[in-house]
């Protein structure tokens, strides 16, 4: 049996304004049922714009896009009834209780009062917020509000869950709790589509991802495949004495000089370190990560 594609884009474009600014410039991708798919990229890369088109709130200006086998422009309402959206901003009603936020959202989707209440009980348990059901949203921590936002997005039992920067601003403990909740959703068959600035999050959650830059796709694949394709297995980070020359070694595939340190990309960082003639101020051998791939593809310049 073939794998079912839930979202498919071919030459997808989004042009803004009279000046014809191409926020998304001819991207193509396919997202399969049950996978976690990520959009990575610097600010202005086009990833959030792409997510808005998938969410049927911003129509494409070129190319082709299908979501759940339908046209987002013609069938937007039908698609939105089958997807959940977790925006960057929680947009919860701070004057209502945790449970009331879920009940009201359930009514928006046509659930009866009893159905909405039953669904709220289920989602409170899923989000580990049962003991906060009667608390005002304004009194919740950032991690609790984020879990409530995800719970609210599940009121309609969506087939696809769109998450825009799901853990931005959260402490490490809250991030790991959210990762666990999202992993459980994936196990239950929900297709996850997310944007994130956290490379470790992308490595943890995504089966596949695309790296976007300036409205186009720079690379696509699994986190491990991208690391193998674009960087070496290990990275040696050196802080050298002032004025010391950058060492050269045949085991090093690529050298990157930064203001505060030098990065040596090699299959065996310890072997390179042992062969150095210069005594470094500090040295660190680490596994290459998705962040190394990201910075190689999109550069280290700050994008505002």
C-alpha positions in Angstrom: 0.0 0.0 0.0 1.3 3.5 -0.9 1.7 6.2 1.7 -1.1 8.8 1.7 0.0 12.4 1.0 -2.0 14.9 3.0 -0.4 18.1 1.9 1.2 18.6 -1.5 2.8 21.7 -3.0 4.2 22.2 -6.5 5.8 25.5 -7.5 3.9 27.2 -4.7 4.2 31.0 -4.6 3.1 33.9 -2.5 3.6 37.4 -3.8 2.9 40.4 -1.5 2.0 43.9 -2.5 2.2 46.0 -5.7 6.0 45.6 -5.7 5.7 41.9 -6.1 7.7 40.8 -3.1 8.0 37.0 -3.4 7.7 35.7 0.2 7.4 32.1 -1.1 9.0 31.5 -4.5 8.1 28.2 -6.2 8.5 25.7 -3.4 7.5 22.0 -3.8 7.1 19.4 -1.0 4.8 16.5 0.0 3.8 15.7 3.6 2.6 12.2 4.4 0.0 11.1 6.9 1.4 10.4 10.4 4.7 12.1 10.0 6.2 15.2 11.7 7.3 17.6 9.1 9.3 20.8 9.8 9.9 24.1 8.2 13.2 25.7 9.2 14.7 29.0 8.2 15.8 32.5 9.3 13.3 35.3 9.8 11.7 36.2 6.4 12.5 32.9 4.8 8.9 32.2 4.0 8.1 29.4 6.4 5.2 31.1 8.3 3.8 32.3 5.0 3.8 28.7 3.8 2.1 27.6 7.0 -0.7 30.2 6.6 -1.3 29.0 3.0 -1.6 25.4 4.4 -4.0 26.7 7.1 -6.2 28.2 4.4 -6.0 31.7 5.8 -3.7 33.1 3.0 -4.4 32.1 -0.6 -1.5 31.2 -2.9 -0.7 33.5 -5.8 0.9 30.8 -7.9 1.6 27.1 -8.2 -0.5 24.3 -6.8 -1.4 23.4 -3.2 -3.7 20.6 -2.0 -4.5 19.9 1.7 -6.4 16.7 2.5 -6.9 16.3 -1.2 -8.7 19.6 -1.5 -8.1 23.1 -2.8 -7.5 25.5 0.1 -9.1 28.4 -1.9 -12.2 26.6 -2.9 -12.6 24.3 0.1 -11.1 26.3 2.9 -13.9 25.8 5.4 -14.0 22.1 4.9 -10.2 21.8 5.3 -10.2 24.1 8.4 -12.8 21.8 10.1 -10.2 18.9 9.9 -7.0 20.7 11.0 -5.8 22.3 14.2 -3.7 25.4 14.5 -1.3 26.4 17.3 -0.2 30.0 16.6 2.9 31.7 17.9 0.7 33.8 20.2 -1.6 31.8 22.5 -4.6 34.1 22.0 -6.4 32.5 24.9 -9.1 34.4 26.9 -7.4 35.3 30.1 -10.6 36.2 31.9 -12.0 32.7 31.4 -10.9 29.5 33.2 -8.9 26.8 31.6 -11.9 24.6 31.1 -14.1 27.4 29.8 -11.5 28.1 27.1 -11.9 24.6 25.9 -15.7 24.5 26.2 -16.2 27.7 24.2 -13.9 26.5 21.5 -15.7 23.2 21.3 -19.0 25.0 20.7 -17.3 26.9 17.8 -16.9 23.5 16.1 -20.6 22.5 16.7 -20.1 20.2 19.6 -23.1 19.9 22.0 -22.6 21.0 25.6 -22.2 17.4 26.7 -19.7 16.6 23.9 -17.7 19.8 24.6 -17.6 19.0 28.3 -16.5 15.4 27.6 -13.8 16.6 25.2 -12.6 19.2 27.7 -12.1 16.5 30.4 -10.1 14.4 27.9 -8.0 17.2 26.7 -7.3 18.5 30.2 -5.9 15.1 31.1 -3.8 15.0 27.9 -2.3 18.4 28.6 -1.8 17.6 32.3 -4.0 20.5 33.3 -6.8 18.7 35.1 -5.9 20.3 38.4 -6.0 23.7 36.8 -9.4 23.4 35.2 -11.0 26.1 37.3 -8.0 28.5 37.2 -8.0 31.7 35.2 -5.7 31.5 32.2 -4.0 34.7 33.3 -2.7 32.8 36.4 -1.0 30.1 34.3 2.7 29.7 33.6 4.0 30.0 30.0 4.3 26.3 29.7 0.8 25.7 30.9 -0.7 28.3 28.5 1.2 26.6 25.7 -0.2 23.2 26.6 -3.7 24.7 26.8 -3.3 26.2 23.4 -2.3 22.8 22.0 -5.2 21.1 23.8 -7.6 23.7 22.4 -6.4 23.0 18.9 -7.4 19.3 19.3 -11.0 20.0 20.1 -12.1 19.0 16.6 -9.9 15.8 16.5 -7.8 17.2 13.7 -6.0 15.0 11.2 -3.3 17.7 10.8 -1.9 19.9 13.5 0.0 23.1 12.5 2.4 24.4 15.1 4.1 27.8 14.6 7.1 28.0 17.0 5.4 25.8 19.6 8.0 26.2 22.4 9.4 29.7 21.9 10.1 31.4 25.2 9.7 28.3 27.4 12.2 26.9 29.8 13.8 23.5 29.1 11.5 21.6 31.4 8.4 23.0 29.8 9.8 22.3 26.3 10.4 18.7 27.1 6.9 18.3 28.5 5.5 19.7 25.2 7.7 17.4 23.2 6.3 14.5 25.0 2.7 15.7 24.3 3.5 16.1 20.6 5.2 12.7 20.4 2.0 11.2 21.9 -0.1 12.9 19.3 2.1 11.6 16.5 1.8 8.1 18.0 -2.0 8.5 17.8 -1.7 9.2 14.0 -1.9 13.0 14.0 0.2 14.6 11.3 2.4 17.4 12.7 3.6 20.3 10.6 5.8 22.8 12.5 8.1 25.7 12.3 10.8 26.2 14.9 14.0 28.1 15.5 15.3 25.4 17.9 17.5 23.0 16.0 17.4 20.4 18.8 13.6 20.6 18.7 13.7 19.8 15.0 16.0 16.9 15.5 13.8 15.5 18.3 10.4 15.9 16.6 10.8 15.9 12.8 10.8 12.9 10.6 11.6 15.1 7.7 12.1 18.8 7.2 12.9 21.5 4.7 15.3 24.4 5.2 13.9 27.6 3.6 15.9 30.7 2.7 14.7 33.7 0.8 11.4 32.1 -0.1 13.0 28.9 -1.6 13.9 25.5 -0.3 17.6 25.1 0.2 17.5 21.5 1.4 15.1 18.7 2.3 15.5 15.4 4.2 15.5 13.8 7.6 17.7 15.5 10.2 20.3 12.7 10.1 20.4 12.7 6.3 20.9 16.4 6.2 23.7 16.2 8.7 25.4 13.5 6.7 25.0 15.4 3.5 26.2 18.8 4.5 28.6 18.5 7.4 31.0 16.0 8.9 30.4 13.6 11.8 32.2 15.8 14.3 33.2 19.4 14.9 36.3 20.6 16.7 35.9 24.0 18.2 39.1 25.8 19.1 39.8 29.1 20.9 43.3 30.1 19.8 45.8 32.5 21.4 45.7 36.1 19.9 47.7 36.2 16.7 48.1 32.4 16.5 47.8 31.1 12.9 44.9 28.8 12.1 46.2 25.2 12.0 45.9 23.2 8.8 45.3 19.4 8.8 44.5 17.0 6.0 41.9 15.3 8.2 39.9 18.5 8.3 37.3 18.8 5.5 36.3 22.4 6.1 37.4 25.3 8.4 35.2 28.1 9.5 36.7 31.1 11.2 34.5 33.0 13.6 35.3 36.1 15.7 35.7 34.1 18.9 36.7 30.6 17.7 37.6 28.4 14.8 35.5 25.4 13.7 37.1 22.3 12.2 34.7 19.9 10.5 36.1 16.4 10.4 35.1 12.8 10.8 37.3 12.4 13.9 37.7 15.6 15.9 39.8 14.0 18.6 42.3 12.8 16.0 42.6 16.4 14.6 43.0 17.8 18.1 45.9 15.3 18.9 47.8 16.4 15.8 47.7 20.2 16.5 51.0 22.1 16.7 49.4 25.1 18.4 48.2 24.8 22.1 44.7 26.2 22.1 43.2 28.2 24.9 40.2 25.9 24.9 39.1 22.9 22.8 35.8 21.1 22.4 35.0 18.1 20.2 31.2 17.6 19.6 28.8 15.8 17.4 27.7 17.8 14.3 24.2 19.0 14.6 21.3 20.3 12.5 22.4 23.8 13.6 25.6 23.3 11.7 23.6 22.4 8.6 21.3 25.3 9.1 24.1 27.9 9.4 26.0 26.4 6.4 22.9 26.7 4.2 21.5 30.1 5.4 24.7 31.8 6.7 25.5 33.4 10.0 24.5 37.0 9.2 21.7 38.3 11.5 18.4 38.6 9.6 16.0 41.3 10.9 
